[in-house]
Amino acid sequence: MRNIPVDISAMTFVCVSPPRPKLVSQETGEVKTDRNGQTVFTVGLSVADATGRVELLNVAVAGDQSVTIGEIVTPVGLVAFPWEAVLGGEKRWGVAFRADRIVPVSAAGAVDSSAAADVA
């Protein structure tokens, strides 16, 4: 599966749905985990670009994220990837999103400045 990096430099993200565990099966309630055994969560984000266009994205991320509804956030390492599946005998496809982590903008600024201090 090919991951496509997403350039988020001209976008603003707002958390619109709190982190919730992603399910493998609605019927069994089995929770999805990553290769390391961490629970995969889905976070709903609203994304706006410089032209004012707004989209809603569900972003998968390993581990619970410390974000709340209404908080401006940064999805670190955001990638898009195409998917295809047969569900209920019907072929479906789309684009899904995954991030390394989702951090509040205030925390992202602190991370960026500490990384800059490490380089200096």
A tleap script that builds the chain and sets N, CA, C and O, in Angstrom:
source leaprc.protein.ff14SB
mol = sequence {
  NMET ARG ASN ILE PRO VAL ASP ILE SER ALA
  MET THR PHE VAL CYS VAL SER PRO PRO ARG
  PRO LYS LEU VAL SER GLN GLU THR GLY GLU
  VAL LYS THR ASP ARG ASN GLY GLN THR VAL
  PHE THR VAL GLY LEU SER VAL ALA ASP ALA
  THR GLY ARG VAL GLU LEU LEU ASN VAL ALA
  VAL ALA GLY ASP GLN SER VAL THR ILE GLY
  GLU ILE VAL THR PRO VAL GLY LEU VAL ALA
  PHE PRO TRP GLU ALA VAL LEU GLY GLY GLU
  LYS ARG TRP GLY VAL ALA PHE ARG ALA ASP
  ARG ILE VAL PRO VAL SER ALA ALA GLY ALA
  VAL ASP SER SER ALA ALA ALA ASP VAL CALA
}
set mol.1.N position { 0.841 -1.169 0.000 }
set mol.1.CA position { 0.000 0.000 0.000 }
set mol.1.C position { 0.894 1.243 0.000 }
set mol.1.O position { 1.846 1.322 0.777 }
set mol.2.N position { 0.602 2.178 -0.838 }
set mol.2.CA position { 1.419 3.376 -0.969 }
set mol.2.C position { 0.904 4.491 -0.061 }
set mol.2.O position { -0.280 4.825 -0.088 }
set mol.3.N position { 1.800 5.061 0.738 }
set mol.3.CA position { 1.473 6.204 1.583 }
set mol.3.C position { 1.852 7.479 0.845 }
set mol.3.O position { 2.933 7.568 0.264 }
set mol.4.N position { 0.971 8.457 0.868 }
set mol.4.CA position { 1.202 9.730 0.204 }
set mol.4.C position { 1.321 10.809 1.280 }
set mol.4.O position { 0.333 11.111 1.951 }
set mol.5.N position { 2.507 11.396 1.461 }
set mol.5.CA position { 2.656 12.451 2.476 }
set mol.5.C position { 1.762 13.638 2.149 }
set mol.5.O position { 1.608 14.008 0.985 }
set mol.6.N position { 1.172 14.232 3.183 }
set mol.6.CA position { 0.281 15.383 3.014 }
set mol.6.C position { 0.997 16.627 3.519 }
set mol.6.O position { 1.457 16.667 4.660 }
set mol.7.N position { 1.090 17.647 2.659 }
set mol.7.CA position { 1.696 18.929 3.044 }
set mol.7.C position { 0.648 19.729 3.803 }
set mol.7.O position { -0.332 20.190 3.219 }
set mol.8.N position { 0.855 19.893 5.100 }
set mol.8.CA position { -0.133 20.576 5.937 }
set mol.8.C position { 0.227 22.032 6.208 }
set mol.8.O position { -0.428 22.690 7.016 }
set mol.9.N position { 1.259 22.539 5.543 }
set mol.9.CA position { 1.770 23.880 5.852 }
set mol.9.C position { 0.750 25.002 5.638 }
set mol.9.O position { 0.838 26.032 6.306 }
set mol.10.N position { -0.205 24.834 4.735 }
set mol.10.CA position { -1.184 25.896 4.474 }
set mol.10.C position { -2.581 25.508 4.961 }
set mol.10.O position { -3.586 26.016 4.462 }
set mol.11.N position { -2.631 24.599 5.947 }
set mol.11.CA position { -3.919 24.125 6.440 }
set mol.11.C position { -4.043 24.348 7.940 }
set mol.11.O position { -3.050 24.376 8.667 }
set mol.12.N position { -5.284 24.507 8.384 }
set mol.12.CA position { -5.584 24.615 9.806 }
set mol.12.C position { -6.508 23.469 10.172 }
set mol.12.O position { -7.506 23.228 9.493 }
set mol.13.N position { -6.174 22.757 11.252 }
set mol.13.CA position { -6.947 21.598 11.690 }
set mol.13.C position { -7.580 21.878 13.047 }
set mol.13.O position { -6.942 22.434 13.941 }
set mol.14.N position { -8.844 21.485 13.190 }
set mol.14.CA position { -9.552 21.608 14.454 }
set mol.14.C position { -10.145 20.241 14.791 }
set mol.14.O position { -10.737 19.588 13.933 }
set mol.15.N position { -9.986 19.817 16.031 }
set mol.15.CA position { -10.555 18.548 16.480 }
set mol.15.C position { -12.075 18.703 16.584 }
set mol.15.O position { -12.559 19.576 17.305 }
set mol.16.N position { -12.830 17.862 15.871 }
set mol.16.CA position { -14.290 17.929 15.912 }
set mol.16.C position { -14.912 16.653 16.476 }
set mol.16.O position { -16.122 16.589 16.694 }
set mol.17.N position { -14.081 15.644 16.711 }
set mol.17.CA position { -14.552 14.386 17.288 }
set mol.17.C position { -13.417 13.830 18.140 }
set mol.17.O position { -12.303 13.667 17.643 }
set mol.18.N position { -13.676 13.537 19.407 }
set mol.18.CA position { -12.593 13.086 20.288 }
set mol.18.C position { -12.040 11.730 19.859 }
set mol.18.O position { -12.714 10.981 19.153 }
set mol.19.N position { -10.814 11.411 20.284 }
set mol.19.CA position { -10.232 10.110 19.956 }
set mol.19.C position { -11.133 8.974 20.457 }
set mol.19.O position { -11.595 8.981 21.598 }
set mol.20.N position { -11.364 8.013 19.584 }
set mol.20.CA position { -12.144 6.833 19.966 }
set mol.20.C position { -11.477 5.607 19.345 }
set mol.20.O position { -10.967 5.690 18.227 }
set mol.21.N position { -11.471 4.480 20.041 }
set mol.21.CA position { -10.824 3.290 19.495 }
set mol.21.C position { -11.456 2.875 18.165 }
set mol.21.O position { -12.677 2.884 18.010 }
set mol.22.N position { -10.606 2.516 17.221 }
set mol.22.CA position { -11.070 2.061 15.911 }
set mol.22.C position { -11.413 0.575 16.021 }
set mol.22.O position { -10.663 -0.197 16.618 }
set mol.23.N position { -12.531 0.186 15.453 }
set mol.23.CA position { -12.966 -1.198 15.539 }
set mol.23.C position { -12.603 -1.973 14.282 }
set mol.23.O position { -12.703 -1.462 13.166 }
set mol.24.N position { -12.176 -3.224 14.487 }
set mol.24.CA position { -11.925 -4.130 13.367 }
set mol.24.C position { -13.271 -4.626 12.849 }
set mol.24.O position { -13.477 -4.758 11.643 }
set mol.25.N position { -14.185 -4.899 13.786 }
set mol.25.CA position { -15.498 -5.425 13.437 }
set mol.25.C position { -16.569 -4.775 14.307 }
set mol.25.O position { -16.472 -4.787 15.534 }
set mol.26.N position { -17.577 -4.214 13.676 }
set mol.26.CA position { -18.706 -3.643 14.409 }
set mol.26.C position { -19.475 -4.745 15.139 }
set mol.26.O position { -20.011 -4.529 16.226 }
set mol.27.N position { -19.518 -5.935 14.518 }
set mol.27.CA position { -20.292 -7.043 15.085 }
set mol.27.C position { -19.677 -7.570 16.376 }
set mol.27.O position { -20.393 -7.825 17.344 }
set mol.28.N position { -18.347 -7.735 16.397 }
set mol.28.CA position { -17.697 -8.324 17.568 }
set mol.28.C position { -17.195 -7.266 18.546 }
set mol.28.O position { -16.965 -7.566 19.717 }
set mol.29.N position { -17.026 -6.047 18.079 }
set mol.29.CA position { -16.493 -4.993 18.937 }
set mol.29.C position { -14.984 -5.077 19.109 }
set mol.29.O position { -14.414 -4.402 19.966 }
set mol.30.N position { -14.330 -5.910 18.288 }
set mol.30.CA position { -12.869 -6.064 18.373 }
set mol.30.C position { -12.185 -4.741 18.024 }
set mol.30.O position { -12.497 -4.113 17.013 }
set mol.31.N position { -11.244 -4.331 18.885 }
set mol.31.CA position { -10.528 -3.069 18.717 }
set mol.31.C position { -9.264 -3.309 17.892 }
set mol.31.O position { -8.541 -4.280 18.112 }
set mol.32.N position { -9.010 -2.410 16.939 }
set mol.32.CA position { -7.833 -2.520 16.070 }
set mol.32.C position { -6.572 -2.126 16.842 }
set mol.32.O position { -6.580 -1.181 17.631 }
set mol.33.N position { -5.492 -2.867 16.601 }
set mol.33.CA position { -4.190 -2.540 17.185 }
set mol.33.C position { -3.157 -2.457 16.066 }
set mol.33.O position { -3.339 -3.030 14.992 }
set mol.34.N position { -2.061 -1.728 16.338 }
set mol.34.CA position { -0.990 -1.628 15.348 }
set mol.34.C position { 0.000 -2.780 15.547 }
set mol.34.O position { -0.235 -3.669 16.365 }
set mol.35.N position { 1.090 -2.760 14.809 }
set mol.35.CA position { 2.100 -3.825 14.876 }
set mol.35.C position { 2.724 -3.964 16.257 }
set mol.35.O position { 3.181 -5.045 16.629 }
set mol.36.N position { 2.744 -2.860 17.026 }
set mol.36.CA position { 3.338 -2.870 18.364 }
set mol.36.C position { 2.324 -3.195 19.462 }
set mol.36.O position { 2.658 -3.180 20.646 }
set mol.37.N position { 1.097 -3.486 19.065 }
set mol.37.CA position { 0.066 -3.824 20.043 }
set mol.37.C position { -0.662 -2.626 20.624 }
set mol.37.O position { -1.509 -2.787 21.502 }
set mol.38.N position { -0.343 -1.410 20.143 }
set mol.38.CA position { -1.040 -0.209 20.619 }
set mol.38.C position { -2.411 -0.107 19.975 }
set mol.38.O position { -2.575 -0.431 18.799 }
set mol.39.N position { -3.389 0.340 20.738 }
set mol.39.CA position { -4.723 0.565 20.201 }
set mol.39.C position { -4.676 1.686 19.170 }
set mol.39.O position { -4.024 2.708 19.383 }
set mol.40.N position { -5.372 1.487 18.050 }
set mol.40.CA position { -5.476 2.522 17.019 }
set mol.40.C position { -6.745 3.327 17.305 }
set mol.40.O position { -7.825 2.763 17.485 }
set mol.41.N position { -6.598 4.642 17.345 }
set mol.41.CA position { -7.714 5.543 17.592 }
set mol.41.C position { -8.049 6.302 16.320 }
set mol.41.O position { -7.198 6.490 15.451 }
set mol.42.N position { -9.295 6.734 16.223 }
set mol.42.CA position { -9.741 7.603 15.143 }
set mol.42.C position { -10.076 8.959 15.752 }
set mol.42.O position { -10.786 9.047 16.754 }
set mol.43.N position { -9.553 10.015 15.132 }
set mol.43.CA position { -9.828 11.383 15.582 }
set mol.43.C position { -10.458 12.130 14.412 }
set mol.43.O position { -9.916 12.129 13.308 }
set mol.44.N position { -11.594 12.761 14.651 }
set mol.44.CA position { -12.256 13.555 13.618 }
set mol.44.C position { -11.675 14.954 13.581 }
set mol.44.O position { -11.640 15.647 14.598 }
set mol.45.N position { -11.218 15.371 12.401 }
set mol.45.CA position { -10.634 16.702 12.242 }
set mol.45.C position { -11.346 17.469 11.139 }
set mol.45.O position { -11.727 16.903 10.114 }
set mol.46.N position { -11.516 18.760 11.364 }
set mol.46.CA position { -11.968 19.677 10.334 }
set mol.46.C position { -10.703 20.344 9.810 }
set mol.46.O position { -9.869 20.802 10.592 }
set mol.47.N position { -10.559 20.399 8.492 }
set mol.47.CA position { -9.367 21.020 7.909 }
set mol.47.C position { -9.805 22.126 6.954 }
set mol.47.O position { -10.664 21.922 6.096 }
set mol.48.N position { -9.202 23.294 7.120 }
set mol.48.CA position { -9.504 24.443 6.258 }
set mol.48.C position { -8.219 24.884 5.578 }
set mol.48.O position { -7.155 24.922 6.196 }
set mol.49.N position { -8.332 25.219 4.288 }
set mol.49.CA position { -7.158 25.732 3.576 }
set mol.49.C position { -7.269 27.245 3.438 }
set mol.49.O position { -8.233 27.846 3.911 }
set mol.50.N position { -6.293 27.853 2.798 }
set mol.50.CA position { -6.224 29.320 2.682 }
set mol.50.C position { -7.391 29.910 1.887 }
set mol.50.O position { -7.713 31.086 2.055 }
set mol.51.N position { -8.030 29.111 1.023 }
set mol.51.CA position { -9.152 29.611 0.230 }
set mol.51.C position { -10.469 29.543 0.986 }
set mol.51.O position { -11.488 30.044 0.511 }
set mol.52.N position { -10.449 28.915 2.181 }
set mol.52.CA position { -11.671 28.790 2.961 }
set mol.52.C position { -12.398 27.481 2.756 }
set mol.52.O position { -13.446 27.250 3.360 }
set mol.53.N position { -11.857 26.621 1.914 }
set mol.53.CA position { -12.473 25.309 1.692 }
set mol.53.C position { -12.287 24.463 2.950 }
set mol.53.O position { -11.194 24.407 3.512 }
set mol.54.N position { -13.359 23.809 3.385 }
set mol.54.CA position { -13.318 23.007 4.608 }
set mol.54.C position { -13.714 21.570 4.295 }
set mol.54.O position { -14.677 21.329 3.567 }
set mol.55.N position { -12.975 20.628 4.843 }
set mol.55.CA position { -13.258 19.199 4.697 }
set mol.55.C position { -13.231 18.559 6.079 }
set mol.55.O position { -12.630 19.094 7.010 }
set mol.56.N position { -13.878 17.427 6.202 }
set mol.56.CA position { -13.818 16.640 7.427 }
set mol.56.C position { -13.001 15.382 7.157 }
set mol.56.O position { -13.211 14.699 6.155 }
set mol.57.N position { -12.069 15.082 8.056 }
set mol.57.CA position { -11.227 13.895 7.920 }
set mol.57.C position { -11.294 13.073 9.191 }
set mol.57.O position { -11.313 13.619 10.294 }
set mol.58.N position { -11.330 11.763 9.036 }
set mol.58.CA position { -11.103 10.865 10.159 }
set mol.58.C position { -9.669 10.396 10.020 }
set mol.58.O position { -9.294 9.823 8.997 }
set mol.59.N position { -8.866 10.637 11.044 }
set mol.59.CA position { -7.442 10.311 11.002 }
set mol.59.C position { -7.164 9.213 12.012 }
set mol.59.O position { -7.507 9.339 13.188 }
set mol.60.N position { -6.538 8.130 11.551 }
set mol.60.CA position { -6.142 7.030 12.427 }
set mol.60.C position { -4.777 7.339 13.025 }
set mol.60.O position { -3.891 7.858 12.347 }
set mol.61.N position { -4.620 7.012 14.305 }
set mol.61.CA position { -3.359 7.274 14.995 }
set mol.61.C position { -3.214 6.240 16.115 }
set mol.61.O position { -4.181 5.937 16.813 }
set mol.62.N position { -2.005 5.701 16.282 }
set mol.62.CA position { -1.760 4.711 17.329 }
set mol.62.C position { -1.621 5.407 18.679 }
set mol.62.O position { -0.906 6.402 18.800 }
set mol.63.N position { -2.296 4.887 19.677 }
set mol.63.CA position { -2.229 5.451 21.018 }
set mol.63.C position { -3.233 6.565 21.206 }
set mol.63.O position { -3.566 7.284 20.264 }
set mol.64.N position { -3.716 6.704 22.435 }
set mol.64.CA position { -4.696 7.750 22.751 }
set mol.64.C position { -4.023 9.118 22.644 }
set mol.64.O position { -2.886 9.290 23.081 }
set mol.65.N position { -4.713 10.068 22.075 }
set mol.65.CA position { -4.181 11.413 21.857 }
set mol.65.C position { -4.816 12.374 22.859 }
set mol.65.O position { -5.997 12.246 23.181 }
set mol.66.N position { -4.050 13.315 23.343 }
set mol.66.CA position { -4.538 14.284 24.328 }
set mol.66.C position { -5.090 15.520 23.628 }
set mol.66.O position { -4.531 16.610 23.746 }
set mol.67.N position { -6.184 15.345 22.902 }
set mol.67.CA position { -6.833 16.464 22.219 }
set mol.67.C position { -8.313 16.452 22.567 }
set mol.67.O position { -8.891 15.407 22.867 }
set mol.68.N position { -8.913 17.636 22.519 }
set mol.68.CA position { -10.330 17.764 22.840 }
set mol.68.C position { -11.055 18.500 21.721 }
set mol.68.O position { -10.433 19.165 20.892 }
set mol.69.N position { -12.361 18.374 21.709 }
set mol.69.CA position { -13.186 19.026 20.691 }
set mol.69.C position { -12.981 20.537 20.753 }
set mol.69.O position { -12.983 21.132 21.830 }
set mol.70.N position { -12.805 21.145 19.585 }
set mol.70.CA position { -12.633 22.589 19.472 }
set mol.70.C position { -11.186 23.037 19.520 }
set mol.70.O position { -10.890 24.207 19.277 }
set mol.71.N position { -10.279 22.120 19.832 }
set mol.71.CA position { -8.864 22.470 19.943 }
set mol.71.C position { -8.208 22.509 18.558 }
set mol.71.O position { -8.442 21.625 17.734 }
set mol.72.N position { -7.389 23.533 18.303 }
set mol.72.CA position { -6.617 23.605 17.063 }
set mol.72.C position { -5.429 22.666 17.237 }
set mol.72.O position { -4.697 22.748 18.224 }
set mol.73.N position { -5.247 21.769 16.259 }
set mol.73.CA position { -4.248 20.708 16.380 }
set mol.73.C position { -3.363 20.625 15.139 }
set mol.73.O position { -3.642 21.238 14.109 }
set mol.74.N position { -2.293 19.850 15.270 }
set mol.74.CA position { -1.417 19.539 14.146 }
set mol.74.C position { -1.292 18.027 14.037 }
set mol.74.O position { -0.850 17.380 14.986 }
set mol.75.N position { -1.676 17.443 12.889 }
set mol.75.CA position { -1.459 16.011 12.688 }
set mol.75.C position { -0.025 15.790 12.189 }
set mol.75.O position { 0.279 16.057 11.027 }
set mol.76.N position { 0.836 15.309 13.058 }
set mol.76.CA position { 2.255 15.122 12.739 }
set mol.76.C position { 2.416 13.855 11.893 }
set mol.76.O position { 1.907 12.791 12.246 }
set mol.77.N position { 3.127 13.986 10.781 }
set mol.77.CA position { 3.368 12.843 9.904 }
set mol.77.C position { 2.118 12.363 9.180 }
set mol.77.O position { 1.940 11.162 8.977 }
set mol.78.N position { 1.252 13.291 8.791 }
set mol.78.CA position { -0.006 12.930 8.123 }
set mol.78.C position { 0.256 12.349 6.740 }
set mol.78.O position { 0.977 12.934 5.932 }
set mol.79.N position { -0.342 11.184 6.479 }
set mol.79.CA position { -0.261 10.556 5.169 }
set mol.79.C position { -1.659 10.131 4.731 }
set mol.79.O position { -2.533 9.866 5.557 }
set mol.80.N position { -1.848 10.073 3.427 }
set mol.80.CA position { -3.083 9.563 2.840 }
set mol.80.C position { -2.741 8.257 2.141 }
set mol.80.O position { -1.630 8.088 1.638 }
set mol.81.N position { -3.690 7.340 2.110 }
set mol.81.CA position { -3.455 6.105 1.373 }
set mol.81.C position { -4.773 5.586 0.802 }
set mol.81.O position { -5.809 5.613 1.466 }
set mol.82.N position { -4.712 5.115 -0.437 }
set mol.82.CA position { -5.921 4.577 -1.057 }
set mol.82.C position { -6.259 3.209 -0.475 }
set mol.82.O position { -5.367 2.458 -0.080 }
set mol.83.N position { -7.562 2.888 -0.423 }
set mol.83.CA position { -7.989 1.579 0.036 }
set mol.83.C position { -9.111 1.070 -0.865 }
set mol.83.O position { -9.788 1.835 -1.550 }
set mol.84.N position { -9.276 -0.228 -0.837 }
set mol.84.CA position { -10.314 -0.880 -1.631 }
set mol.84.C position { -10.763 -2.113 -0.869 }
set mol.84.O position { -9.930 -2.838 -0.326 }
set mol.85.N position { -12.075 -2.365 -0.817 }
set mol.85.CA position { -12.592 -3.519 -0.095 }
set mol.85.C position { -13.940 -3.924 -0.664 }
set mol.85.O position { -14.639 -3.124 -1.286 }
set mol.86.N position { -14.284 -5.175 -0.439 }
set mol.86.CA position { -15.611 -5.662 -0.779 }
set mol.86.C position { -16.372 -5.775 0.533 }
set mol.86.O position { -16.032 -6.584 1.396 }
set mol.87.N position { -17.402 -4.954 0.671 }
set mol.87.CA position { -18.210 -4.922 1.891 }
set mol.87.C position { -19.654 -5.236 1.536 }
set mol.87.O position { -20.285 -4.510 0.768 }
set mol.88.N position { -20.175 -6.323 2.100 }
set mol.88.CA position { -21.552 -6.718 1.809 }
set mol.88.C position { -21.759 -7.040 0.341 }
set mol.88.O position { -22.835 -6.796 -0.206 }
set mol.89.N position { -20.724 -7.591 -0.305 }
set mol.89.CA position { -20.817 -7.942 -1.712 }
set mol.89.C position { -20.645 -6.765 -2.656 }
set mol.89.O position { -20.733 -6.928 -3.873 }
set mol.90.N position { -20.403 -5.601 -2.116 }
set mol.90.CA position { -20.234 -4.393 -2.933 }
set mol.90.C position { -18.793 -3.898 -2.831 }
set mol.90.O position { -18.241 -3.769 -1.738 }
set mol.91.N position { -18.197 -3.622 -3.994 }
set mol.91.CA position { -16.829 -3.102 -4.011 }
set mol.91.C position { -16.857 -1.620 -3.661 }
set mol.91.O position { -17.592 -0.835 -4.261 }
set mol.92.N position { -16.027 -1.252 -2.661 }
set mol.92.CA position { -15.926 0.144 -2.237 }
set mol.92.C position { -14.466 0.552 -2.241 }
set mol.92.O position { -13.574 -0.291 -2.141 }
set mol.93.N position { -14.225 1.856 -2.358 }
set mol.93.CA position { -12.855 2.359 -2.343 }
set mol.93.C position { -12.860 3.791 -1.834 }
set mol.93.O position { -13.902 4.443 -1.764 }
set mol.94.N position { -11.678 4.261 -1.484 }
set mol.94.CA position { -11.577 5.628 -0.996 }
set mol.94.C position { -10.156 5.970 -0.611 }
set mol.94.O position { -9.212 5.268 -0.973 }
set mol.95.N position { -10.014 7.053 0.126 }
set mol.95.CA position { -8.719 7.496 0.633 }
set mol.95.C position { -8.860 7.625 2.140 }
set mol.95.O position { -9.797 8.252 2.635 }
set mol.96.N position { -7.927 7.031 2.862 }
set mol.96.CA position { -7.917 7.113 4.326 }
set mol.96.C position { -6.697 7.918 4.767 }
set mol.96.O position { -5.765 8.134 3.993 }
set mol.97.N position { -6.722 8.354 6.014 }
set mol.97.CA position { -5.639 9.183 6.541 }
set mol.97.C position { -5.103 8.591 7.834 }
set mol.97.O position { -5.845 8.034 8.643 }
set mol.98.N position { -3.788 8.727 8.008 }
set mol.98.CA position { -3.113 8.236 9.206 }
set mol.98.C position { -2.062 9.269 9.602 }
set mol.98.O position { -1.487 9.934 8.740 }
set mol.99.N position { -1.810 9.402 10.903 }
set mol.99.CA position { -0.781 10.321 11.402 }
set mol.99.C position { 0.030 9.614 12.487 }
set mol.99.O position { -0.445 8.671 13.121 }
set mol.100.N position { 1.257 10.085 12.688 }
set mol.100.CA position { 2.091 9.553 13.769 }
set mol.100.C position { 1.513 9.944 15.116 }
set mol.100.O position { 1.497 9.145 16.052 }
set mol.101.N position { 1.035 11.192 15.210 }
set mol.101.CA position { 0.390 11.684 16.427 }
set mol.101.C position { -0.367 12.963 16.082 }
set mol.101.O position { -0.144 13.575 15.038 }
set mol.102.N position { -1.259 13.346 16.977 }
set mol.102.CA position { -2.013 14.583 16.811 }
set mol.102.C position { -1.795 15.392 18.077 }
set mol.102.O position { -2.106 14.943 19.180 }
set mol.103.N position { -1.258 16.586 17.904 }
set mol.103.CA position { -0.907 17.413 19.066 }
set mol.103.C position { -1.589 18.773 18.989 }
set mol.103.O position { -1.789 19.311 17.900 }
set mol.104.N position { -1.947 19.329 20.145 }
set mol.104.CA position { -2.479 20.700 20.150 }
set mol.104.C position { -1.438 21.652 19.579 }
set mol.104.O position { -0.241 21.432 19.763 }
set mol.105.N position { -1.867 22.704 18.891 }
set mol.105.CA position { -0.938 23.653 18.269 }
set mol.105.C position { 0.014 24.231 19.311 }
set mol.105.O position { 1.196 24.409 19.017 }
set mol.106.N position { -0.459 24.526 20.511 }
set mol.106.CA position { 0.420 25.063 21.549 }
set mol.106.C position { 1.528 24.076 21.885 }
set mol.106.O position { 2.668 24.486 22.102 }
set mol.107.N position { 1.218 22.783 21.932 }
set mol.107.CA position { 2.229 21.759 22.209 }
set mol.107.C position { 3.132 21.562 21.003 }
set mol.107.O position { 4.323 21.296 21.162 }
set mol.108.N position { 2.582 21.690 19.795 }
set mol.108.CA position { 3.399 21.534 18.581 }
set mol.108.C position { 4.453 22.618 18.521 }
set mol.108.O position { 5.586 22.357 18.116 }
set mol.109.N position { 4.092 23.852 18.923 }
set mol.109.CA position { 5.052 24.953 18.951 }
set mol.109.C position { 6.160 24.677 19.948 }
set mol.109.O position { 7.324 24.983 19.688 }
set mol.110.N position { 5.804 24.099 21.090 }
set mol.110.CA position { 6.800 23.769 22.108 }
set mol.110.C position { 7.732 22.676 21.608 }
set mol.110.O position { 8.934 22.718 21.871 }
set mol.111.N position { 7.179 21.684 20.879 }
set mol.111.CA position { 8.002 20.616 20.313 }
set mol.111.C position { 8.961 21.192 19.284 }
set mol.111.O position { 10.144 20.851 19.275 }
set mol.112.N position { 8.448 22.080 18.403 }
set mol.112.CA position { 9.277 22.665 17.359 }
set mol.112.C position { 10.413 23.498 17.963 }
set mol.112.O position { 11.550 23.414 17.497 }
set mol.113.N position { 10.117 24.304 19.000 }
set mol.113.CA position { 11.146 25.149 19.578 }
set mol.113.C position { 12.183 24.334 20.338 }
set mol.113.O position { 13.354 24.711 20.367 }
set mol.114.N position { 11.778 23.217 20.959 }
set mol.114.CA position { 12.755 22.385 21.659 }
set mol.114.C position { 13.640 21.664 20.656 }
set mol.114.O position { 14.825 21.452 20.916 }
set mol.115.N position { 13.076 21.281 19.504 }
set mol.115.CA position { 13.885 20.647 18.454 }
set mol.115.C position { 14.885 21.639 17.912 }
set mol.115.O position { 16.024 21.266 17.631 }
set mol.116.N position { 14.492 22.911 17.755 }
set mol.116.CA position { 15.398 23.935 17.270 }
set mol.116.C position { 16.522 24.165 18.280 }
set mol.116.O position { 17.668 24.403 17.898 }
set mol.117.N position { 16.186 24.093 19.579 }
set mol.117.CA position { 17.208 24.284 20.616 }
set mol.117.C position { 18.218 23.147 20.593 }
set mol.117.O position { 19.403 23.352 20.853 }
set mol.118.N position { 17.735 21.931 20.278 }
set mol.118.CA position { 18.626 20.770 20.204 }
set mol.118.C position { 19.628 20.913 19.071 }
set mol.118.O position { 20.765 20.456 19.184 }
set mol.119.N position { 19.210 21.550 17.971 }
set mol.119.CA position { 20.060 21.711 16.806 }
set mol.119.C position { 21.128 22.771 17.065 }
set mol.119.O position { 22.264 22.640 16.610 }
set mol.120.N position { 20.759 23.817 17.796 }
set mol.120.CA position { 21.658 24.951 18.046 }
set mol.120.C position { 22.835 24.614 18.906 }
set mol.120.O position { 23.662 25.481 19.188 }
savepdb mol mol.pdb
quit
